[in-house]
Amino acid sequence: MIFFHACAVGAFFIFTWQALAVAVLLWWIAGSLGIGMGYHRLLTHRGYEAPKPVEYFLSICGSMALEGGTIPWVATHRVHHAFTDREGDPHSPRDGRWWSHMGWILTGHSILSINFKGRNRAITSRYVPDLANRPFHIWLSRLHWAPVMILGLALYALGGWPFVLWGVFLRIVFSWHVTWFVNSVTHIWGNRRFATRDDSRNSWWVALLTFGEGWHNNHHANPSSARHGLCWYELDINWYGIRMLKLLGLAKAVRIAEFPKPKSEASDDGMVLYGDNFELSETQVALVKPWFQLKQHD
C-alpha cells in the first residue's frame, strides 16, 4: 500500500493530459461500472438482475479497483450491514475514525485477504452462499489482481509510464480513499433523512466522488434498492447506469426505493410495496420511515 501511494505521488511529476483522461475513464469503469453497479448494487444487494455475461463484465471492472475479489468484497459488505455500527461491524467509526477509513485493512482485520480456509471460509459460506461455489467468482477472488496486471501492461504499451502511474497507481489510490470515505465519512458527517438504527448519513460530496454511493443513509434505510439518490438533486451516476442497462434489456427486476404515492395506495403501516415475489425483511421494515416505499420493475 505504501508503494502504491508513493507511485501515486510520483504521477504528478510526469503529468500529461492524455494520462489524466485515461485515469478518469478507468476511474469510472472500475468505480462506477465495477464497484458501484457490479460489486455493490448487483452482487451484494441484488438490487437488480443481469445476464451472466453482464455480471462477469461488471465484476472484472470492479477487480480493476484492486479492492479484492467479488466474494470477499461482498462478504465484508454484507457483514457490515448485518452489524452496522455494532460489535461485529468490520469498519465502524465507533471503533475510531482512522479505523473505519483504513485501519481495519492495515491491521489485517479485513476479509479481503481471503484464502477460503478456516474463519474466512466459514464467513463466506454464511454470507455469500450465492457466490462462494461459483467457479468464476472463486477464480476472480483468488486472482483479482490479474486484470490490473494486464491493464498495466496494456497502458505501458500505449502510453509508457505516464499512463501506468496515472491509469493504475494514482487512479487506484484515489478510488481506495473515496470508497473508504463511504465507510468513515458517511457514518460521521452528513444529514439523516431516515431514522435508521445506525449512524449512516447522506453526503453529497462523497456521492459525487463515488458515483452515488454517498447517499448512504438512503441506502441503509433500504439496502436492496438499486437507486440511492431518491430526489432529483441527489446525483446517482450508478443508478443512471443501471437504468441504461434496463433500457438495453440487460437488467430486470430492478428494485427502486422512492417516496410514496398517495396514501390511499399505502398499507396499514404506510409502506407501499410493489412487485411480485419480493418482501422486505423485518429488519428493513423496522428501519424505514412510513413514507418510504419499494417498487420492483421487471
Secondary structure, DSSP 8 states (H G I E B T S, - for coil): -HHHHHHHHHGGGG--HHHHHHHHHHHHIIIIIIIIIIIIIIIIT--SB--HHHHHHHHHHHHTT-S--HHHHHHHHHHHHHTTTSTT-TT-GGG-HHIIIIIHHHTT--TTS--SSHHHHHHHHHH-TTTTT-HHHHHHHHSTTHHHHHHHHHHHHHHHHHHHIIIIIIHHHHHHHHHHHHHHGGGTSSB-SS--SS---B-HHHHHHTTTTTBHHHHHHSTT-S----STTS--HHHHHHHHHHHTTS-BSEEEEE----GGG--TTS-EE-SSS----HHHHHHS-TT-EEEEE-
